[in-house]
Amino acid sequence: MEWMNDPEIRHLTLREELPLNRSKGEEFFEKINKDMIFFGICLNDGKSIGALNLMLQLKNATLGITIGDKAQRNKGYGTEATKIALDYCFNTLNLHRVGLWVFEFNEKAIHCYEKLGFKKEGISREAVYKNGGYCNIVNMGILKDEWHRD
Ligand SMILES: CC(C)(COP(=O)(O)OP(=O)(O)OC[C@H]1O[C@@H](n2cnc3c(N)ncnc32)[C@H](O)[C@@H]1OP(=O)(O)O)[C@@H](O)C(=O)NCCC(=O)NCCS
C-alpha cells in the first residue's frame, strides 16, 4: 500500500486516479487469482524491496514491476527480477509472449527492458493525462523465440 500510494511510483506506473485506501487495496489483492501472479522481490536476507506481477491471458503475460524501496534501485535488482520472471514465463509456463506498457518518459525502465530483449512495438499517443499533460505509452514485447537463457 505504501509503495502503491507513493507519489513518484504513482507517476511512473499506470495507477487509478485516486490513491488506494485500505479497502481498495484489499480489493486489489483479492483480485489476485489464477490470471494474475504476484511476486514479492526480496533480498537474500528476506527484506522485501519490490513487487512484480504477471497478468496471464491466452499464452501472453503482461508484466508490471516496481522496486518500491528507492535505496535499492539502480543495483541491478529490477533487471534481475524481470529476467527471472521471463525465464519463468517462457520455460515454466511456456508462454508465447510477454508484453508491458511503459511511459515514454521512463527512460530507465525502457533501457532495462530493451537490455533484456523487449522490443518497442508501438506507441499509444497521449494515452494518459498526468501532471498537467498527456503522456505517450510505449507498448513493448518479447516473444519466446527471442528469449535466450544465459
Ligand atoms: C524501472 C525499475 C524497475 C528498474 O529497476 P532497477 O533495479 O532500478 O534497475 P537496474 O539497476 O536493474 O538497471 C538500471 C539500468 O538503467 C540505467 N539507467 C539508470 N538511469 C537511467 C536513465 N535515466 N535513463 C536511461 N537508463 C538509465 C542504468 O545504467 C542501468 O543500466 P545498465 O545495467 O545497462 O548500466 C525501477 O527503477 C523502478 O521500480 N522504478 C520505479 C517504478 C517503475 O518505473 N516501474 C516500471 C514501470 S513500467
Ligand as a Chemical Component Dictionary entry (heavy atoms), coordinates in Angstrom:
data_LIG
# 
_chem_comp.id                   LIG 
_chem_comp.type                 NON-POLYMER 
_chem_comp.pdbx_formal_charge   0 
_chem_comp.three_letter_code    LIG 
# 
loop_
_chem_comp_atom.comp_id 
_chem_comp_atom.atom_id 
_chem_comp_atom.alt_atom_id 
_chem_comp_atom.type_symbol 
_chem_comp_atom.charge 
_chem_comp_atom.model_Cartn_x 
_chem_comp_atom.model_Cartn_y 
_chem_comp_atom.model_Cartn_z 
_chem_comp_atom.pdbx_ordinal 
LIG C1  C1  C 0 12.413 0.687  -13.504 1  
LIG C2  C2  C 0 12.947 -0.214 -12.377 2  
LIG C3  C3  C 0 12.072 -1.457 -12.246 3  
LIG C4  C4  C 0 14.379 -0.648 -12.760 4  
LIG O1  O1  O 0 14.912 -1.428 -11.719 5  
LIG P1  P1  P 0 16.342 -1.045 -11.078 6  
LIG O2  O2  O 0 16.721 -2.122 -10.144 7  
LIG O3  O3  O 0 16.275 0.346  -10.535 8  
LIG O4  O4  O 0 17.273 -1.003 -12.388 9  
LIG P2  P2  P 0 18.626 -1.815 -12.682 10 
LIG O5  O5  O 0 19.632 -1.445 -11.660 11 
LIG O6  O6  O 0 18.331 -3.257 -12.877 12 
LIG O7  O7  O 0 19.026 -1.212 -14.121 13 
LIG C5  C5  C 0 19.097 0.168  -14.304 14 
LIG C6  C6  C 0 19.641 0.402  -15.710 15 
LIG O8  O8  O 0 19.129 1.646  -16.194 16 
LIG C7  C7  C 0 20.211 2.540  -16.437 17 
LIG N1  N1  N 0 19.709 3.864  -16.105 18 
LIG C8  C8  C 0 19.656 4.466  -14.892 19 
LIG N2  N2  N 0 19.064 5.671  -15.021 20 
LIG C9  C9  C 0 18.743 5.819  -16.331 21 
LIG C10 C10 C 0 18.108 6.844  -17.085 22 
LIG N3  N3  N 0 17.679 7.977  -16.507 23 
LIG N4  N4  N 0 17.937 6.666  -18.426 24 
LIG C11 C11 C 0 18.342 5.527  -19.032 25 
LIG N5  N5  N 0 18.955 4.500  -18.358 26 
LIG C12 C12 C 0 19.146 4.661  -17.024 27 
LIG C13 C13 C 0 21.343 2.047  -15.569 28 
LIG O9  O9  O 0 22.595 2.471  -16.071 29 
LIG C14 C14 C 0 21.150 0.535  -15.700 30 
LIG O10 O10 O 0 21.564 0.071  -16.970 31 
LIG P3  P3  P 0 22.911 -0.796 -17.155 32 
LIG O11 O11 O 0 22.717 -2.043 -16.310 33 
LIG O12 O12 O 0 22.933 -1.091 -18.625 34 
LIG O13 O13 O 0 24.021 0.071  -16.670 35 
LIG C15 C15 C 0 12.991 0.542  -11.007 36 
LIG O14 O14 O 0 13.887 1.624  -11.090 37 
LIG C16 C16 C 0 11.629 1.027  -10.539 38 
LIG O15 O15 O 0 10.891 0.279  -9.906  39 
LIG N6  N6  N 0 11.290 2.291  -10.816 40 
LIG C17 C17 C 0 10.028 2.880  -10.346 41 
LIG C18 C18 C 0 8.778  2.201  -10.914 42 
LIG C19 C19 C 0 8.872  1.990  -12.401 43 
LIG O16 O16 O 0 9.311  2.865  -13.162 44 
LIG N7  N7  N 0 8.433  0.801  -12.830 45 
LIG C20 C20 C 0 8.374  0.456  -14.230 46 
LIG C21 C21 C 0 7.084  0.864  -14.794 47 
LIG S1  S1  S 0 6.871  0.294  -16.481 48 
# 
loop_
_chem_comp_bond.comp_id 
_chem_comp_bond.atom_id_1 
_chem_comp_bond.atom_id_2 
_chem_comp_bond.value_order 
_chem_comp_bond.pdbx_ordinal 
LIG C1  C2  SING 1  
LIG C2  C3  SING 2  
LIG C2  C4  SING 3  
LIG C2  C15 SING 4  
LIG C4  O1  SING 5  
LIG O1  P1  SING 6  
LIG P1  O2  DOUB 7  
LIG P1  O3  SING 8  
LIG P1  O4  SING 9  
LIG O4  P2  SING 10 
LIG P2  O5  DOUB 11 
LIG P2  O6  SING 12 
LIG P2  O7  SING 13 
LIG O7  C5  SING 14 
LIG C5  C6  SING 15 
LIG C6  O8  SING 16 
LIG C6  C14 SING 17 
LIG O8  C7  SING 18 
LIG C7  N1  SING 19 
LIG C7  C13 SING 20 
LIG N1  C8  SING 21 
LIG N1  C12 SING 22 
LIG C8  N2  DOUB 23 
LIG N2  C9  SING 24 
LIG C9  C10 SING 25 
LIG C9  C12 DOUB 26 
LIG C10 N3  SING 27 
LIG C10 N4  DOUB 28 
LIG N4  C11 SING 29 
LIG C11 N5  DOUB 30 
LIG N5  C12 SING 31 
LIG C13 O9  SING 32 
LIG C13 C14 SING 33 
LIG C14 O10 SING 34 
LIG O10 P3  SING 35 
LIG P3  O11 DOUB 36 
LIG P3  O12 SING 37 
LIG P3  O13 SING 38 
LIG C15 O14 SING 39 
LIG C15 C16 SING 40 
LIG C16 O15 DOUB 41 
LIG C16 N6  SING 42 
LIG N6  C17 SING 43 
LIG C17 C18 SING 44 
LIG C18 C19 SING 45 
LIG C19 O16 DOUB 46 
LIG C19 N7  SING 47 
LIG N7  C20 SING 48 
LIG C20 C21 SING 49 
LIG C21 S1  SING 50 
# 
